Amino acid sequence: MGRSQYGQLSANSLDHDPITAAIPRQDDFILTCDHGRGTGAGWRNHGAKVAGAENIWLAVFGPDSSPMGERTNNAAIGQNQIAATLAALLGEDYHGAVPKSGSPIADLLPGKTVAR
């Protein structure tokens, strides 16, 4: 997850937040956004002409995902991989059914065989 003007959410804070503390721990969650915000203190918009707006954040937590904390300097992942990752957590092969989609994010799926 990235930093924002609203603060930083960490894996530890999920256990201490009254809302997320009430989430049953047998469930997996994928949280993301539909677009980036741009960079710098003066950003006001998003889109193809806004530097950094192509970058989004992704948070994954639950018993079937790897606990990796905030990651930096890792291989880029694409928004087109999220549906395949969600399906893989459910034991389904979305990428096999929709070949134009991205492949599942293997780092988030410990012990699961991921079709590429």
N, C-alpha and C positions, 0 to 999 in steps of 0.2 A: 504494500500500500504506500502511497505517496503522502507527502506533507501538503497541507493546504492552509489558507488563511484562517481556517476554523480549528486548527490544531492537528494533532496526529493521533490516529487510532492504532494501538498496538495489540498484539495477541493477548498480552496480560490484561489490558483494560477490558477485554471482553468478559472475563471472569468477575470483574468488579463492577460492571455496569448493571444496574437493576433490570434493565430490559433484556440484555443478552444473557445475563446469569440465569434467567428463567427459561431459556431455550433448552429443550431436552437434548442431552449430549449424544443421542443415537442418530441425530440428523446431521447431514452435511449441508453447508451453505456456500454458495458462490455469489459474491456481491461485486458489482462493477458499475460502470456508467456507459452511456451511449456515445460520449465524445470527450475529448480532452478540453482543457481550458486555456491553453496557451501558456506562455511563460512570462516572468517578469512582473513587477509590481503594477504596471500599467495595463495589464491585459483587460479587455472589456468584451471580448467576443470569442467565437471559435469558428473554424472553417478552414478550407484549404489554404487560405492566404495568411493564416495566423500561425506563427512559429510555435511549435510545441503542442498544438491542438490535436495532433495525431496520436499523442501519448495518452493512454488511459490507465487507470489503476484496476487491480483485481485483488480481491480478498477471498480466500478459501479457508474454511475451517470446519472441522467435524471429525468423527472417528475414522473415516475412510480416506482422509487426505493427510499428506505429510505436513508435520508442524515445522515450517521453515522460517517463520518470523518475516520481518520486512527484508526483501531481497533487492540488491542492487548489483550492477555489473554481471547480469545474467543474460542468456540468449533472449532475444526479443520474442514475444508471443503475440499472436494476433487475435482480435476480437472474433474472427471467424473460427477460432478453436474452442470457444466457450461452450457452445451447444454440444460438441463432440465430447468434451470433458465431463459435462453434466451427464450425458448419456452413459459414458463409461463408468461413472460412479454408480449408476443404476444397472450396470451389467449389459448395456446395449451398445451396438456399434453404429453410431450415427454417421461417422465418416464413411463406413462401408455402404450405407444406404444413400448418402448424399455425397458422392465423390468430390464435388466442387467445394465442399466445406473444408475447413482446416482439420488437421489431425488432433486428437486429444493431447493435452499438455501432460506428458508422461511423468514429469517431476511431481505432479500433484496426485499421482495415483500409485502409491506404493503397493507392491505385491500384485498388481493387476497387469495382465497382458494387454498391451495397447497395439491395435492395428495401425499401421502407418501407410 
